[in-house]
Amino acid sequence: MRLLSVYHDDPRVTPVDKLTADAAMFVPEEMKPEGFIGSYRLSGGLYAVGRFELSMSEFPAAWMAMFDLLEENGCKCGYGHHYEIYQNNHDEHPEKKFIVDICIPVEPV
């Protein structure tokens, strides 16, 4: 099972304590959600993906580094879901770090 966080705000303009997100997981298409559980498809298209090994306090800087990388390479943030895919259980990491892919939709400028 792969866990992820899907963000609905831009961390460049929304304070960290005001960001809204969904805790999510990838599921087979045939799964039918019930009750408080919902489902949706992540937006497709071109994405910039960066893999990081982070402590909890390093997440904001990693996101900013990804946005800077886009600008430095002639791209801009596109429309679509911004999300993190967690590649490990941080409790099992020797330094309790998260191995995470930060995924940002992009458009060439």
N, C-alpha and C positions, 0 to 999 in steps of 0.2 A: 504494500500500500504506500502510495506517495502522498505526502501532505504538502499543502501550499497555503499561502495567504494571498488573497486577491484584494488589491487596494482600489478605492473609489475616489481618492483625492490626490492632488499633486503635492508631494512632500516639499517642493520648492516654494510653495505659497501657503500651504496649510501647516499650522503648528503640529508637531509630533503628537501631542496629547489630543488633537482634534481629528486625526486621520481616522477614516472609517474603512473597515476591511471585513472580508469574510474569511473565516477559517474553513478550509476546504480540503477535499481529497479527490483524486482521479477515480472515477467509477466506470464500470461497463455501461454502455448505452442502454441496455435493457433494464437497468435499475429504475424503479419507480419510487420517488421520494414520497414521504407521508408526514403529516403533522407539521412540526417546526422545521423539518428538513426540506430544502429546496435544491434545485439543480439548474445549471445553465452551462452553455458552451463558452469556453474562452474564445476571444476574438482571434482570428487567424491573421496571416500576413507576415510581413518582415519584422523580425525582432532582433534587438541586440541582447545578448545573453552574457553575463559575467559570472564566473564561479568564484566564490569567496569563502574563506574560513574565518569566522567572526565570533567575537563575544557579543552579547546582547547590546552593549553600549556602542559597538562599531557599525551597526546597521545603518544609521543615518548617513555617516560618512561614505559608506559603500554605495548607497543610492546616489549621493551627490557626485561621486567619482564616475558612476555610469552616465549620468546626465552630461558631465563635463566631457567624457570620452565621445559621446554622440556629437557634440558641438565641434570638438577638435577634429573630427573626421567627416565634417560636412553633412551631417544628418541633423534632423530635428525629431523631437518626440512626436510620434504619431497618435492617432486615435485608437483606442482599444484598451484592453485590460493590462494593468501593470501588476506583476506578481512575483512571488518568491516560491521556488520549489526547494523543499528541504531534502537534502541528500543523506542525512544521517540522523541518529538520535543523539542530540548533544550531550545527554547524560552519560553516554557510552564513550564519548571522546575524552582522551587523556587530559585535555585542558578545558573540558566542558564547552567546546566551541561548536558552532553551527557550521556545517558545510552547506552552502545555499547557492542556488542559481537565481540571480536577479534578472528579470525579463521585462524589457521595455519595448513597446511597439515603436518603429522608426519609419521616417519618410526621408528620402534623399532630398537635399535642398537644391 
